[in-house]
Amino acid sequence: MPFEADFLPVGDGERSGDAIGVRFGNLQGERNQQTICVVDGGTKESGEKLVEHIQHYYNTSHVDIAFCTHPDSDHASGLCVVLETLSVGMLVMHRPWEHSEDICHLFDDPKITPDKLAGRMERNLLAARNLEKLAQEKRIPIVEPFAGTANSDKSILVLGPTKDYYQSLLPTFRDMPELVEAPSMVQKIGQFMESAVTWVAETMHIETLVDPAPDEVSSENNSSAIILFQVDGQKFLLTGDAGTDALERAIKFAELQGISIEKVRFFQVPHHGSRRNIGPTILNQIKPETAFISVAFKGAPKHPSKRVTNALLRRGAKVYVTQGTGILHSYPHARANWGPAPVVPFYSQVEDFG
């Protein structure tokens, strides 16, 4: 059964995002013999390009499932364009404001009621809230992507987050009220500002990538839906902006389902190849054959990290990045009239931000 994953370029500056089209099934057959998904939409501009891509290359104006992996605007905004322009069978997205009653007791201020907390989240996560409103206006069913969410034949399976883990992250979303007992290490936006870059040496036998600390990734990013596609015994793993804590939990959930993530055929490297989202421990468990990284045109040297791409190459992966160009992973055959993308080389010098 053929599978295609198209990564469209997002951003012509330094800010990256994701805009991904996925389809599998009988791609030469009727539309009802195929499943077509969108995973994040990037910015408004990339959302428009994603719509054009689906109409032209997928030859349809209907998307079966649209996923918003997490509420950041560089993932949710373009999906609004998809929902406005195309027909969509289902929207899969988290709705943080729906969990206010479950987490309200954690906050110190007695004036913080569930309704006030929900309103605060709706204001702070406006792009995701607008996406939800649009789906409601168009009567598109909305499902939250908790671990175990799947289609009928489990060719699409959400590995994380679990509902409990998701709710544990919500109180530390940015701009939330203070907690009664704040975690000892709460990630803050801007906490890890990068200093001027210097360079250090690596070889195939010398690795400088290390496992990041658990608090190096924001709660919003760790709340990303981690999605596994299983087609003809092949596994294709999409990770949004998840960090190592979220990825480790997803891998353990897969193991409980009897699913091995080792040597997946295709892997979306989380958060544009940041060294803060992935390290040797996770990579040793995945060891993908092919890795794709969504990167803005001017994302380097931060995105992607050369430490990360070198680490993937050491483990046998072929690595590809967008950086202003759309790229396609297709199985088992290449799409007609699409040439091969350049493979990321091994770098003898990697960034060191101090």
KOLBA-835956 format. One record per residue (C-alpha): residue number from 1; x, y, z. Coordinates in nm, 4 decimals, decimal comma, padded with zeros to 6 digits. Layout:
# residues N
seq / px / py / pz
NUM / X / Y / Z $
...
This chain:
# residues 354
seq / px / py / pz
1 / 00,0000 / 00,0000 / 00,0000 $
2 / 00,1718 / 00,3240 / -00,1104 $
3 / 00,2370 / 00,6042 / 00,1388 $
4 / 00,3360 / 00,9662 / 00,0773 $
5 / 00,4368 / 01,2410 / 00,3197 $
6 / 00,4864 / 01,5913 / 00,1789 $
7 / 00,6682 / 01,8497 / 00,3915 $
8 / 00,6025 / 02,1989 / 00,2587 $
9 / 00,8376 / 02,4892 / 00,3364 $
10 / 00,7260 / 02,7212 / 00,6152 $
11 / 00,8809 / 03,0628 / 00,6725 $
12 / 01,1308 / 03,2591 / 00,4651 $
13 / 01,3031 / 03,4031 / 00,7736 $
14 / 01,4287 / 03,2352 / 01,0918 $
15 / 01,0964 / 03,1150 / 01,2374 $
16 / 01,0115 / 02,7574 / 01,1416 $
17 / 00,6807 / 02,5705 / 01,1355 $
18 / 00,5213 / 02,2519 / 01,0055 $
19 / 00,2861 / 02,2014 / 00,7103 $
20 / 00,2533 / 01,8341 / 00,6190 $
21 / 00,0305 / 01,6411 / 00,3833 $
22 / -00,0020 / 01,2626 / 00,4152 $
23 / -00,1847 / 01,0135 / 00,1964 $
24 / -00,1851 / 00,6371 / 00,1676 $
25 / -00,3874 / 00,3620 / 00,0063 $
26 / -00,4468 / 00,2945 / -00,3617 $
27 / -00,3086 / 00,6230 / -00,4914 $
28 / -00,3969 / 00,5328 / -00,8501 $
29 / -00,7506 / 00,4318 / -00,7575 $
30 / -01,0690 / 00,6090 / -00,6575 $
31 / -01,0676 / 00,8728 / -00,3850 $
32 / -01,2495 / 00,6389 / -00,1443 $
33 / -00,9530 / 00,3984 / -00,1670 $
34 / -00,7218 / 00,6594 / -00,0145 $
35 / -00,6785 / 00,8248 / 00,3249 $
36 / -00,5630 / 01,1862 / 00,3147 $
37 / -00,4446 / 01,3743 / 00,6225 $
38 / -00,2999 / 01,7119 / 00,7046 $
39 / -00,0657 / 01,7382 / 01,0019 $
40 / -00,0288 / 02,1046 / 01,1031 $
41 / -00,0561 / 02,3916 / 00,8593 $
42 / 00,2205 / 02,6340 / 00,9484 $
43 / 00,1450 / 03,0006 / 00,8792 $
44 / -00,1456 / 03,1388 / 00,6781 $
45 / 00,0786 / 03,1508 / 00,3690 $
46 / 00,1930 / 02,7909 / 00,4033 $
47 / -00,1666 / 02,6873 / 00,4678 $
48 / -00,2586 / 02,8346 / 00,1296 $
49 / 00,0243 / 02,6431 / -00,0360 $
50 / -00,0829 / 02,3243 / 00,1408 $
51 / -00,4354 / 02,3638 / 00,0013 $
52 / -00,2977 / 02,4110 / -00,3507 $
53 / -00,0717 / 02,1089 / -00,3064 $
54 / -00,3584 / 01,8835 / -00,1990 $
55 / -00,5788 / 01,9992 / -00,4822 $
56 / -00,3066 / 01,9577 / -00,7455 $
57 / -00,1058 / 01,6538 / -00,6361 $
58 / -00,3680 / 01,4651 / -00,4373 $
59 / -00,6392 / 01,5639 / -00,6883 $
60 / -00,9018 / 01,6269 / -00,4226 $
61 / -01,0691 / 01,9003 / -00,2204 $
62 / -01,1464 / 01,6727 / 00,0719 $
63 / -00,9200 / 01,5919 / 00,3673 $
64 / -01,0199 / 01,2952 / 00,5800 $
65 / -00,8390 / 01,4043 / 00,8987 $
66 / -00,6677 / 01,7295 / 00,9922 $
67 / -00,4307 / 01,7158 / 01,2909 $
68 / -00,3201 / 02,0136 / 01,4956 $
69 / -00,0378 / 01,8651 / 01,6996 $
70 / -00,0267 / 02,1525 / 01,9531 $
71 / -00,1641 / 02,5055 / 01,9919 $
72 / 00,1306 / 02,7158 / 01,8705 $
73 / 00,0336 / 02,9569 / 01,5928 $
74 / 00,3054 / 02,8258 / 01,3573 $
75 / 00,1167 / 02,4969 / 01,3502 $
76 / -00,2482 / 02,6055 / 01,3902 $
77 / -00,2795 / 02,9172 / 01,1726 $
78 / -00,2405 / 02,7435 / 00,8361 $
79 / -00,4965 / 02,4818 / 00,9365 $
80 / -00,7602 / 02,7539 / 00,9483 $
81 / -00,6962 / 02,8065 / 00,5757 $
82 / -00,7328 / 02,4315 / 00,5171 $
83 / -01,0675 / 02,4206 / 00,7002 $
84 / -01,1912 / 02,7357 / 00,5248 $
85 / -01,1005 / 02,6138 / 00,1747 $
86 / -01,1350 / 02,2351 / 00,1751 $
87 / -01,3915 / 01,9968 / 00,3177 $
88 / -01,2571 / 01,8146 / 00,6240 $
89 / -01,3964 / 01,4961 / 00,7733 $
90 / -01,2493 / 01,5365 / 01,1227 $
91 / -01,0289 / 01,7766 / 01,3173 $
92 / -00,7972 / 01,6219 / 01,5745 $
93 / -00,6721 / 01,8831 / 01,8203 $
94 / -00,6288 / 01,9461 / 02,1899 $
95 / -00,8737 / 02,1857 / 02,3543 $
96 / -00,6927 / 02,3053 / 02,6674 $
97 / -00,9831 / 02,5196 / 02,7875 $
98 / -01,1994 / 02,2065 / 02,8140 $
99 / -00,9740 / 02,0842 / 03,0975 $
100 / -01,0015 / 02,3888 / 03,3224 $
101 / -01,2282 / 02,2172 / 03,5751 $
102 / -00,9816 / 01,9283 / 03,6141 $
103 / -00,6804 / 02,1511 / 03,6861 $
104 / -00,8321 / 02,4584 / 03,8510 $
105 / -00,7656 / 02,3297 / 04,2040 $
106 / -00,3901 / 02,3469 / 04,1394 $
107 / -00,3793 / 02,7259 / 04,1378 $
108 / -00,3178 / 02,9487 / 04,4379 $
109 / -00,5710 / 03,2217 / 04,3644 $
110 / -00,9242 / 03,1344 / 04,4900 $
111 / -01,0609 / 03,3788 / 04,2334 $
112 / -00,9419 / 03,1493 / 03,9529 $
113 / -01,2608 / 02,9622 / 03,8656 $
114 / -01,2850 / 02,6998 / 03,5887 $
115 / -01,4645 / 02,9500 / 03,3645 $
116 / -01,2036 / 03,2204 / 03,4192 $
117 / -00,9225 / 02,9750 / 03,3638 $
118 / -01,0815 / 02,8508 / 03,0414 $
119 / -01,1224 / 03,2094 / 02,9207 $
120 / -00,7595 / 03,2824 / 02,9949 $
121 / -00,6446 / 02,9820 / 02,7924 $
122 / -00,8724 / 03,0758 / 02,5049 $
123 / -00,7193 / 03,4257 / 02,4906 $
124 / -00,3607 / 03,3056 / 02,5194 $
125 / -00,4029 / 03,0243 / 02,2671 $
126 / -00,6008 / 03,2288 / 02,0186 $
127 / -00,4889 / 03,0496 / 01,7013 $
128 / -00,6041 / 02,7130 / 01,8378 $
129 / -00,9290 / 02,8627 / 01,9694 $
130 / -01,0017 / 03,0159 / 01,6276 $
131 / -00,9388 / 02,6770 / 01,4684 $
132 / -01,1880 / 02,5153 / 01,7048 $
133 / -01,4505 / 02,7842 / 01,6344 $
134 / -01,4098 / 02,7386 / 01,2602 $
135 / -01,4552 / 02,3617 / 01,2908 $
136 / -01,7679 / 02,4149 / 01,4997 $
137 / -01,9115 / 02,6573 / 01,2449 $
138 / -01,8529 / 02,4015 / 00,9692 $
139 / -01,9846 / 02,1151 / 01,1851 $
140 / -01,6545 / 01,9290 / 01,1619 $
141 / -01,6239 / 01,6733 / 01,4439 $
142 / -01,3389 / 01,7440 / 01,6861 $
143 / -01,1456 / 01,4715 / 01,8680 $
144 / -00,8646 / 01,5236 / 02,1190 $
145 / -00,5467 / 01,3301 / 02,0325 $
146 / -00,4746 / 01,1327 / 02,3475 $
147 / -00,2679 / 00,8142 / 02,3442 $
148 / -00,4732 / 00,5320 / 02,1963 $
149 / -00,6832 / 00,7502 / 01,9647 $
150 / -00,6947 / 00,5642 / 01,6329 $
151 / -00,8922 / 00,5102 / 01,3157 $
152 / -01,0818 / 00,1855 / 01,2610 $
153 / -00,7886 / -00,0260 / 01,1385 $
154 / -00,5245 / 00,1518 / 01,3543 $
155 / -00,3260 / 00,2538 / 01,0499 $
156 / -00,3271 / 00,5915 / 01,2286 $
157 / -00,2514 / 00,5685 / 01,6012 $
158 / -00,1771 / 00,8453 / 01,8502 $
159 / 00,1063 / 00,7400 / 02,0839 $
160 / 00,1024 / 01,0438 / 02,3083 $
161 / 00,0313 / 01,2306 / 02,5192 $
162 / -00,1890 / 01,0411 / 02,7606 $
163 / -00,4715 / 01,2469 / 02,9098 $
164 / -00,3057 / 01,2441 / 03,2532 $
165 / 00,0280 / 01,3610 / 03,1160 $
166 / -00,1438 / 01,6304 / 02,9098 $
167 / -00,3296 / 01,7656 / 03,2096 $
168 / -00,0065 / 01,7670 / 03,4118 $
169 / 00,1446 / 01,9961 / 03,1469 $
170 / -00,1423 / 02,2439 / 03,1266 $
171 / -00,0651 / 02,4371 / 03,4492 $
172 / 00,2805 / 02,5259 / 03,3140 $
173 / 00,1630 / 02,6520 / 02,9768 $
174 / 00,2918 / 03,0065 / 02,9282 $
175 / 00,0874 / 03,2899 / 03,0786 $
176 / -00,0929 / 03,0592 / 03,3193 $
177 / -00,1545 / 03,1655 / 03,6821 $
178 / 00,0966 / 03,0680 / 03,9494 $
179 / 00,0655 / 02,7224 / 04,0990 $
180 / 00,0167 / 02,6433 / 04,4641 $
181 / 00,3329 / 02,4334 / 04,4454 $
182 / 00,5337 / 02,5369 / 04,1430 $
183 / 00,7502 / 02,2639 / 03,9891 $
184 / 01,1148 / 02,2917 / 04,0858 $
185 / 01,2161 / 02,3384 / 03,7207 $
186 / 00,9542 / 02,5161 / 03,5094 $
187 / 01,0448 / 02,5950 / 03,1524 $
188 / 01,0167 / 02,9653 / 03,0751 $
189 / 01,0036 / 03,1193 / 02,7322 $
190 / 01,3421 / 03,2755 / 02,6726 $
191 / 01,5055 / 03,0791 / 02,9554 $
192 / 01,7560 / 02,9273 / 02,7188 $
193 / 01,8514 / 03,2217 / 02,5024 $
194 / 02,1244 / 03,1197 / 02,2630 $
195 / 02,4554 / 03,3036 / 02,2864 $
196 / 02,6910 / 03,3691 / 01,9960 $
197 / 02,7690 / 03,0450 / 01,8207 $
198 / 03,1130 / 02,8856 / 01,8251 $
199 / 03,2107 / 02,5520 / 01,6758 $
200 / 03,3438 / 02,2220 / 01,8056 $
201 / 03,4739 / 01,9171 / 01,6203 $
202 / 03,2892 / 01,5903 / 01,5671 $
203 / 03,3727 / 01,2700 / 01,3828 $
204 / 03,1698 / 00,9584 / 01,3146 $
205 / 03,3151 / 00,8233 / 01,6386 $
206 / 03,2870 / 01,1404 / 01,8486 $
207 / 02,9380 / 01,2584 / 01,9413 $
208 / 02,8751 / 01,5820 / 02,1326 $
209 / 02,4939 / 01,5607 / 02,1348 $
210 / 02,3710 / 01,4922 / 02,4889 $
211 / 02,0297 / 01,4188 / 02,6340 $
212 / 01,8616 / 01,7512 / 02,7134 $
213 / 01,7260 / 01,8284 / 03,0585 $
214 / 01,3509 / 01,7597 / 03,0966 $
215 / 01,2690 / 02,1306 / 03,1425 $
216 / 01,4370 / 02,2471 / 02,8203 $
217 / 01,1128 / 02,2069 / 02,6244 $
218 / 00,7983 / 02,4103 / 02,6857 $
219 / 00,4860 / 02,2398 / 02,8140 $
220 / 00,3031 / 02,3400 / 02,4953 $
221 / 00,5619 / 02,1584 / 02,2847 $
222 / 00,5617 / 01,8513 / 02,5085 $
223 / 00,1835 / 01,8389 / 02,4672 $
224 / 00,2300 / 01,7692 / 02,0936 $
225 / 00,0339 / 01,4809 / 01,9481 $
226 / 00,2784 / 01,2057 / 01,8486 $
227 / 00,1270 / 01,0144 / 01,5567 $
228 / 00,2218 / 00,6759 / 01,4172 $
229 / 00,1140 / 00,5697 / 01,0680 $
230 / 00,1352 / 00,1937 / 01,0039 $
231 / 00,1108 / 00,0960 / 00,6380 $
232 / 00,2075 / -00,2461 / 00,4966 $
233 / 00,4089 / -00,3235 / 00,8074 $
234 / 00,6063 / 00,0009 / 00,7660 $
235 / 00,6019 / 00,2666 / 01,0398 $
236 / 00,6004 / 00,6427 / 00,9853 $
237 / 00,6360 / 00,8565 / 01,3006 $
238 / 00,5401 / 01,2248 / 01,3248 $
239 / 00,6320 / 01,4070 / 01,6449 $
240 / 00,5331 / 01,7752 / 01,6243 $
241 / 00,7492 / 01,9720 / 01,8674 $
242 / 00,7662 / 01,7050 / 02,1397 $
243 / 01,0621 / 01,6838 / 02,3759 $
244 / 01,2428 / 01,3828 / 02,5176 $
245 / 01,0041 / 01,3367 / 02,8108 $
246 / 00,7031 / 01,3221 / 02,5796 $
247 / 00,8838 / 01,0993 / 02,3284 $
248 / 00,9965 / 00,8549 / 02,5971 $
249 / 00,6396 / 00,8231 / 02,7228 $
250 / 00,5110 / 00,7686 / 02,3686 $
251 / 00,7670 / 00,4944 / 02,3042 $
252 / 00,6654 / 00,3192 / 02,6274 $
253 / 00,2990 / 00,3454 / 02,5296 $
254 / 00,3797 / 00,1873 / 02,1919 $
255 / 00,5629 / -00,0975 / 02,3657 $
256 / 00,2548 / -00,1632 / 02,5809 $
257 / 00,0582 / -00,2004 / 02,2565 $
258 / 00,3143 / -00,4506 / 02,1265 $
259 / 00,4557 / -00,1978 / 01,8796 $
260 / 00,8302 / -00,1566 / 01,8336 $
261 / 00,9445 / 00,1906 / 01,7296 $
262 / 01,2987 / 00,0780 / 01,6532 $
263 / 01,4028 / 00,1296 / 01,2917 $
264 / 01,0927 / 00,3162 / 01,1817 $
265 / 01,0967 / 00,3738 / 00,8100 $
266 / 01,0292 / 00,7479 / 00,8429 $
267 / 01,0737 / 00,9924 / 01,1297 $
268 / 00,9823 / 01,3575 / 01,1618 $
269 / 01,2569 / 01,5074 / 01,3777 $
270 / 01,0812 / 01,7157 / 01,6468 $
271 / 01,0912 / 02,0928 / 01,6679 $
272 / 01,2886 / 02,1541 / 01,3508 $
273 / 01,5894 / 01,9506 / 01,4599 $
274 / 01,6540 / 02,1318 / 01,7865 $
275 / 01,9140 / 01,9762 / 02,0171 $
276 / 01,6821 / 02,0648 / 02,3075 $
277 / 01,4151 / 01,8187 / 02,1905 $
278 / 01,6085 / 01,5005 / 02,1244 $
279 / 01,9208 / 01,3211 / 02,2395 $
280 / 02,1116 / 00,9935 / 02,2059 $
281 / 01,8787 / 00,7924 / 02,4335 $
282 / 01,5727 / 00,8529 / 02,2156 $
283 / 01,7645 / 00,8182 / 01,8896 $
284 / 01,9047 / 00,4825 / 02,0024 $
285 / 01,5476 / 00,3590 / 02,0499 $
286 / 01,4198 / 00,4848 / 01,7142 $
287 / 01,7115 / 00,4501 / 01,4685 $
288 / 01,5045 / 00,5668 / 01,1710 $
289 / 01,5825 / 00,4838 / 00,8105 $
290 / 01,4790 / 00,8303 / 00,6889 $
291 / 01,4463 / 01,1564 / 00,8840 $
292 / 01,2738 / 01,4766 / 00,7686 $
293 / 01,3209 / 01,8148 / 00,9335 $
294 / 01,0988 / 02,1201 / 00,8732 $
295 / 01,3254 / 02,4239 / 00,8821 $
296 / 01,2776 / 02,7900 / 00,7908 $
297 / 01,4920 / 02,9253 / 00,5091 $
298 / 01,7203 / 03,1090 / 00,7558 $
299 / 01,6842 / 02,8656 / 01,0463 $
300 / 02,0541 / 02,7704 / 01,0706 $
301 / 02,2600 / 02,7288 / 01,2827 $
302 / 01,9967 / 02,6713 / 01,5511 $
303 / 01,7555 / 02,4769 / 01,3296 $
304 / 01,8511 / 02,2135 / 01,2472 $
305 / 02,1269 / 02,1423 / 01,4938 $
306 / 02,4242 / 01,9840 / 01,3205 $
307 / 02,4725 / 01,7769 / 01,6359 $
308 / 02,1278 / 01,6264 / 01,5740 $
309 / 02,1736 / 01,5629 / 01,2024 $
310 / 02,5168 / 01,4064 / 01,2673 $
311 / 02,3640 / 01,1853 / 01,5375 $
312 / 02,0976 / 01,0666 / 01,2933 $
313 / 02,3593 / 00,9917 / 01,0277 $
314 / 02,5634 / 00,7883 / 01,2779 $
315 / 02,2601 / 00,5697 / 01,3351 $
316 / 02,2123 / 00,5009 / 00,9666 $
317 / 01,9437 / 00,7539 / 00,8758 $
318 / 01,9235 / 00,9535 / 00,5563 $
319 / 01,8429 / 01,3100 / 00,6619 $
320 / 01,6539 / 01,5729 / 00,4612 $
321 / 01,5542 / 01,9316 / 00,5436 $
322 / 01,3076 / 02,1739 / 00,3854 $
323 / 01,4825 / 02,5167 / 00,4188 $
324 / 01,2633 / 02,6833 / 00,1598 $
325 / 01,1947 / 02,3718 / -00,0496 $
326 / 00,9186 / 02,1136 / -00,0254 $
327 / 01,0313 / 01,7531 / 00,0131 $
328 / 00,8506 / 01,4223 / -00,0327 $
329 / 00,8920 / 01,0825 / 00,1273 $
330 / 00,7177 / 00,8157 / -00,0768 $
331 / 00,6863 / 00,4404 / -00,0270 $
332 / 00,7385 / 00,2152 / -00,2141 $
333 / 00,7628 / 00,4198 / -00,5361 $
334 / 00,8732 / 00,7754 / -00,6107 $
335 / 00,6177 / 01,0259 / -00,7383 $
336 / 00,6481 / 01,0823 / -01,1117 $
337 / 00,8399 / 01,3948 / -01,2167 $
338 / 00,9769 / 01,4542 / -00,8659 $
339 / 01,3543 / 01,4401 / -00,8429 $
340 / 01,5619 / 01,3266 / -00,5461 $
341 / 01,6237 / 01,5756 / -00,2655 $
342 / 01,9804 / 01,6460 / -00,1462 $
343 / 02,0822 / 01,4448 / 00,1594 $
344 / 02,2235 / 01,6349 / 00,4581 $
345 / 02,6004 / 01,5663 / 00,4810 $
346 / 02,8014 / 01,4792 / 00,7900 $
347 / 02,9542 / 01,7923 / 00,9460 $
348 / 03,3037 / 01,7900 / 01,0976 $
349 / 03,2224 / 02,1117 / 01,2885 $
350 / 02,9043 / 02,1466 / 01,4939 $
351 / 02,7541 / 02,4413 / 01,6787 $
352 / 02,8350 / 02,5163 / 02,0402 $
353 / 02,6100 / 02,7797 / 02,1965 $
354 / 02,8033 / 02,7872 / 02,5217 $
